[in-house]
Amino acid sequence: MNIPDLSVKEVATELGLAIDTVQRLLRSGALPGYRANLKSWRVTRQQLDGFKQSGGVKRQGRPRKTEEGE
């Protein structure tokens, strides 16, 4: 059985990320995938599973505010 590759929207849903974030990860090479055409990316199940096993996304940027810090 051949499992179809995942769209950016499907990857975003599975990882709990915004579509823009997944597109940024694909463009930077942090998330492996390939261009299906000029406008869309695809990710194989194997690539996504490998990304998740490697630890996935590491949060960067400013720390989030806590209720105590306000």
C-alpha positions in Angstrom: 0.0 0.0 0.0 1.4 3.4 -1.0 0.7 6.2 1.5 0.3 9.6 -0.2 2.7 12.3 0.8 1.4 15.0 3.2 0.5 18.6 2.4 1.7 21.5 4.4 -1.7 21.8 6.0 -1.7 18.1 7.1 1.9 18.5 8.5 0.8 21.6 10.4 -2.2 19.9 11.9 -0.1 16.9 13.0 2.6 19.0 14.5 0.3 21.5 16.1 1.9 24.4 14.2 0.8 27.2 12.0 1.0 26.7 8.2 3.4 29.6 8.0 5.7 28.0 10.5 5.7 24.7 8.5 6.5 26.6 5.3 9.3 28.5 7.0 10.8 25.2 8.3 10.6 23.7 4.9 12.3 26.7 3.2 15.1 26.7 5.8 15.6 22.9 5.5 14.9 22.3 9.1 12.0 20.1 8.0 12.7 17.8 5.1 10.3 17.9 2.2 10.1 18.6 -1.5 8.4 21.1 -3.9 5.5 19.4 -5.6 5.3 22.4 -7.9 6.0 26.2 -7.7 3.4 26.8 -5.0 3.2 23.7 -2.8 5.4 21.6 -0.6 5.0 17.9 0.2 6.5 15.8 3.0 6.7 12.1 3.1 5.5 10.2 6.1 9.0 8.9 6.6 10.4 12.5 6.6 7.8 13.7 9.1 8.4 10.7 11.4 12.2 11.4 11.3 11.6 15.1 12.1 9.5 14.2 15.1 12.0 11.6 16.4 14.8 14.1 16.1 13.0 16.4 18.6 11.0 18.5 16.1 10.8 22.2 16.6 13.0 24.0 19.2 11.3 27.1 20.5 13.3 30.3 19.7 12.8 33.9 20.4 11.7 35.7 23.5 10.4 33.8 26.5 6.7 33.9 26.9 5.3 36.1 29.6 3.9 34.4 32.7 1.2 35.8 34.9 3.8 36.4 37.6 5.9 38.5 35.3 3.1 40.9 34.4 
